[in-house]
Amino acid sequence: MADDTHIRTGAPPASEPPDTQTPDTRPRRAGQGRRLLRLLITAIILGCAVVAAALVWQFYVTAPWTRDGRVRVQVASIAPQVSGQITELRVADNQAVKKGDILYVIDPFDFEVSVTSAQAELDNREADLGVKRTQAARREALTTLSTSVEEKQQYAGTAKIAEAAVASAKAQLAQARTNLQRTQVRAPVNGRVTNLLLRPGDYAATGTVNIAVIDTDSFWIDGYFEETKMAHIHVGDAVSAELLGYDPLIRGRVESITLGISTANAAASTQGLPNVDPVYTWVRLAQRVPVRIRIEHLPEGVTLVAGMTATVSVGEPGRHRDDWLARLRSRISGTPAPAP
């Protein structure tokens, strides 16, 4: 009966104490844990982004490397020193030659005639000199009773003139022989003939370039580095270069750094005054400075061609990263950065 009353009224039984337990907070703690986890993940992502941005900045902006490298070479532009018709062509296009090899021959007939004529003139002058010296010696042996002092001086002067004529004839003969030798145009360097357009029968004019030889002993690489990277480049630094068409690396060293590049604002205008462009943009592109690189080791199978593109990296691998970290630590600690 008592139990039925408890059910109808909803009151707790007299034998059961009231519920005094605290509310369950586990859902709230779980929510706070998830929030802390999200904040931690966000902080880790931001830290990774900062590190990645620093590495990208260091790699692309300050690291001393560039894709703008070019293979360069010296080219000997050969012009004949005498004029004449080409009678013999002894090389072909892209043929390798050594220093002193004959490239082509100019018709030597006129120059052979000049040598013969100069030799005859020299013989004539030498014979005349012999006569003049004999006459001068005979007059010198006579006393003043047989000849005058003035006559002695005249014969001695005539002998001197004859000596000068002989010297001039010798010079003419030497010039004629040299011109005859110059009819054989020779390679001044070891290299390869390029862009050959000559043919036998062409006329070679003195001082006019008609053949070019690439000096294969003079190859070097020019790296065009942005000015933001120049602080990390020094003469003597080791260099590795990778050609666009080859996998092996070319080893070399920084030989020199260009100390000047062209600027449009330096051009003279009215009255010789500098013409300064008034336009100034907020985004300024870094200038590129040429750095000359001496090739020390060329891998086997790599053929250098002037104008090839190369990716150039200065310094030993990893050195710039260590230097960058050392400078970063010095900025944080306030201590001087180590010298490069």
C-alpha atoms as one frame of an Amber mdcrd trajectory, in Angstrom:
protein
   0.000   0.000   0.000   2.852   2.289   0.884   4.587   1.416  -2.353   1.479
   2.303  -4.345   1.351   5.694  -2.641   4.966   6.335  -3.588   4.268   5.539
  -7.203   1.166   7.794  -7.333   2.784  10.840  -5.663   6.242  10.526  -7.192
   7.902  11.112  -3.812  10.979   9.070  -2.991  10.590   6.194  -0.604  11.234
   6.995   2.989  14.025   4.434   3.157  16.122   6.063   0.249  18.248   9.179
   0.890  18.090  12.175  -1.520  20.577  12.328  -4.569  23.522  14.548  -3.559
  26.139  13.563  -6.347  27.980  16.327  -8.482  27.159  16.756 -12.201  29.279
  14.885 -14.809  31.986  17.260 -16.343  33.604  14.783 -18.686  32.102  16.278
 -21.890  33.430  19.736 -20.951  36.955  18.408 -20.344  36.887  16.503 -23.609
  35.945  19.712 -25.446  38.819  21.626 -23.834  41.269  18.870 -24.808  40.143
  18.968 -28.411  40.523  22.759 -28.407  44.072  22.541 -27.055  44.871  19.890
 -29.644  43.615  22.149 -32.451  45.675  25.053 -31.118  48.754  22.857 -30.907
  48.282  21.588 -34.455  47.759  25.149 -35.679  50.928  26.290 -33.929  52.895
  23.406 -35.445  51.555  24.242 -38.926  52.447  27.927 -38.476  55.937  26.981
 -37.267  56.447  24.698 -40.253  55.212  27.459 -42.574  57.675  29.954 -41.046
  60.550  27.490 -41.378  59.533  26.643 -44.935  59.259  30.335 -45.842  62.707
  30.992 -44.338  64.222  28.075 -46.242  62.565  29.138 -49.492  63.771  32.718
 -48.988  67.266  31.509 -48.209  67.317  29.137 -51.200  65.807  31.370 -53.858
  66.864  34.862 -52.725  70.230  34.667 -50.977  71.780  31.294 -51.866  74.584
  31.811 -54.432  73.189  29.845 -57.359  71.569  30.762 -60.634  70.073  29.101
 -63.682  71.250  32.031 -65.804  74.688  30.710 -66.742  76.271  30.753 -70.180
  79.229  28.937 -71.699  81.590  31.486 -73.279  84.645  31.194 -75.523  87.171
  33.362 -77.340  86.928  33.448 -81.132  89.915  34.356 -83.308  88.664  36.461
 -86.211  91.326  36.022 -88.870  92.011  38.564 -91.593  94.808  38.276 -94.189
  97.733  40.682 -94.002  98.137  40.714 -97.781  95.598  40.866-100.576  95.119
  38.399-103.373  93.048  35.599-104.818  92.645  32.431-102.740  94.115  29.553
-104.690  93.960  26.814-102.073  91.624  26.144 -99.116  93.008  23.562 -96.696
  90.266  23.394 -94.060  86.584  22.529 -93.915  83.787  23.860 -91.744  83.972
  22.620 -88.108  87.423  21.131 -88.710  89.796  20.991 -85.755  93.083  22.820
 -86.308  96.260  23.377 -84.328  98.182  26.590 -83.900 100.282  27.179 -87.027
  98.223  25.036 -89.395  97.654  26.564 -92.845  94.038  27.577 -93.362  94.230
  28.859 -96.936  96.786  30.087 -99.458  96.744  33.346-101.419  98.225  33.391
-104.932 101.948  33.903-104.219 103.124  34.878-107.738 103.172  38.654-107.245
 104.954  38.275-103.928 107.576  35.941-105.350 108.288  38.554-108.005 108.615
  41.183-105.277 111.158  39.008-103.444 113.194  38.512-106.617 113.103  42.235
-107.382 114.085  43.153-103.827 116.964  40.663-103.905 118.236  42.134-107.168
 117.999  45.643-105.753 119.978  44.563-102.694 122.708  43.009-104.877 122.893
  46.250-106.876 123.177  48.391-103.758 125.823  46.148-102.233 127.923  46.341
-105.414 127.566  50.117-105.496 128.565  50.267-101.837 131.727  48.302-102.596
 132.686  50.801-105.320 131.930  53.808-103.080 133.955  52.416-100.199 136.937
  51.717-102.490 136.858  55.259-103.852 136.574  56.728-100.378 139.455  54.570
 -99.111 141.660  55.598-102.076 140.987  59.300-101.477 141.629  58.874 -97.774
 145.088  57.391 -98.494 146.157  60.384-100.629 147.851  63.411 -99.142 146.449
  66.898 -99.332 148.877  67.582-102.179 146.984  65.155-104.441 143.433  65.797
-103.230 141.630  68.257-101.066 140.017  67.638 -97.702 136.665  68.550 -99.203
 137.001  65.851-101.851 137.824  63.255 -99.178 134.697  64.246 -97.258 132.545
  64.019-100.380 133.697  60.452-101.148 133.257  59.411 -97.517 129.723  60.853
 -97.546 128.956  59.020-100.787 130.022  55.776 -99.166 127.699  56.498 -96.192
 124.806  57.108 -98.585 125.547  53.803-100.292 125.498  52.049 -96.895 122.084
  53.547 -96.153 120.837  52.382 -99.551 121.985  48.853 -98.762 120.165  48.917
 -95.407 116.993  50.116 -97.151 117.304  47.360 -99.770 117.689  44.764 -97.006
 114.538  46.054 -95.331 112.645  45.900 -98.615 113.809  42.337 -99.134 112.746
  41.348 -95.596 109.332  42.907 -96.172 108.929  41.097 -99.483 109.843  37.763
 -97.919 107.445  38.359 -95.025 104.621  39.207 -97.429 105.360  35.996 -99.306
 105.066  34.029 -96.063 101.798  35.818 -95.292 100.225  34.343 -98.411  99.864
  31.229 -96.251  97.251  32.218 -93.667  97.750  30.138 -90.510  95.665  29.393
 -87.429  96.772  31.581 -84.486  95.261  29.231 -81.840  94.262  25.648 -81.251
  90.605  25.343 -82.044  87.948  24.639 -84.586  87.000  26.452 -87.775  83.440
  27.732 -87.638  80.973  29.190 -90.133  83.366  28.758 -93.049  82.109  30.536
 -96.161  85.361  30.817 -98.145  85.897  29.108-101.462  88.924  28.876-103.741
  88.801  31.813-106.120  87.496  34.292-103.536  89.473  37.501-103.163  91.065
  38.106 -99.780  91.421  41.787 -98.871  93.960  42.999 -96.352  92.394  43.521
 -92.935  89.007  42.033 -93.860  87.954  39.104 -91.635  87.019  36.070 -93.699
  87.473  33.102 -91.347  86.905  32.431 -87.643  88.508  29.864 -85.349  87.042
  29.003 -81.938  89.830  28.854 -79.351  89.063  25.534 -77.647  91.589  26.317
 -74.886  89.684  29.410 -73.740  86.264  28.126 -72.629  84.816  29.628 -69.471
  81.384  30.071 -67.875  79.659  33.338 -67.054  77.146  33.168 -64.219  74.711
  36.083 -63.996  73.895  36.297 -60.287  71.311  38.571 -58.693  72.797  41.337
 -56.582  71.130  39.889 -53.460  73.480  36.900 -53.748  76.747  38.721 -54.346
  77.660  38.889 -50.637  78.165  35.115 -50.697  80.415  35.028 -53.789  84.175
  35.550 -53.540  87.091  35.139 -55.933  88.519  31.633 -55.535  85.271  30.008
 -54.376  84.605  26.516 -55.695  81.896  26.292 -58.349  79.819  23.468 -59.777
  77.956  23.948 -63.047  75.402  21.676 -64.688  74.746  22.049 -68.399  71.170
  21.797 -69.550  71.870  18.794 -71.760  74.317  16.857 -69.536  74.101  15.265
 -66.084  77.797  15.330 -65.008  78.872  18.447 -63.125  81.590  20.777 -64.355
  83.971  21.875 -61.604  85.642  25.253 -61.507  86.404  28.362 -59.465  85.340
  31.981 -59.411  88.014  33.778 -61.435  86.713  37.344 -61.316  83.626  39.456
 -60.645  82.511  42.206 -62.983  82.738  45.626 -61.338  80.280  47.436 -63.585
  77.042  46.903 -65.489  75.206  49.267 -67.793  72.566  51.631 -66.413  70.121
  53.655 -68.465  70.316  56.625 -66.073  73.983  57.135 -66.931  73.260  58.107
 -70.538  74.102  61.705 -71.343  71.301  63.988 -72.492  71.071  67.687 -73.349
  74.293  69.597 -72.578  75.893  66.370 -71.408  73.691  66.148 -68.309  72.565
  62.716 -67.040  69.159  61.571 -68.215  67.417  60.249 -65.074  64.161  58.334
 -65.513  61.544  59.862 -63.163  59.550  56.630 -62.982  60.045  54.691 -59.733
  58.244  51.454 -59.102  57.695  49.890 -55.702  58.718  46.485 -56.988  62.398
  46.598 -57.915  63.966  43.666 -59.718  67.456  42.745 -58.555  70.202  43.530
 -61.040  72.292  40.662 -62.334  76.082  40.803 -62.075  78.317  38.673 -64.346
  80.743  36.359 -62.542  83.514  34.733 -64.589  84.172  31.085 -63.748  87.357
  29.248 -64.714  86.760  25.625 -65.719  89.078  23.239 -63.854  87.539  19.854
 -64.595  85.446  18.895 -67.605  83.786  15.466 -67.309  84.458  12.958 -70.037
  81.855  12.996 -72.759  80.772  16.604 -72.150  81.186  18.812 -75.230  81.295
  22.524 -74.553  79.502  24.774 -77.022  79.546  28.524 -76.626  76.090  29.779
 -75.679  74.997  26.670 -73.765  72.849  27.233 -70.673  74.184  26.191 -67.279
  72.955  26.117 -63.691  75.775  27.519 -61.577  76.218  27.028 -57.822  79.000
  28.727 -55.852  80.576  27.169 -52.758  80.726  23.698 -51.319  77.343  21.946
 -50.873  75.726  22.969 -47.580  78.211  25.730 -46.808  75.786  28.552 -47.486
  73.156  26.946 -45.259  75.663  26.752 -42.398  76.679  30.372 -42.964  73.039
  31.454 -43.016  72.298  29.673 -39.746  75.422  31.175 -38.176  74.327  34.680
 -39.187  70.828  34.002 -37.839  72.248  32.893 -34.491  74.495  35.956 -34.379
  71.515  38.250 -34.948  69.554  36.581 -32.166  72.462  36.531 -29.720  73.895
  39.896 -30.740  77.404  38.489 -31.367  79.396  39.300 -34.535  78.859  36.927
 -37.406  81.859  34.783 -38.452  83.832  35.946 -41.461  83.162  34.000 -44.662
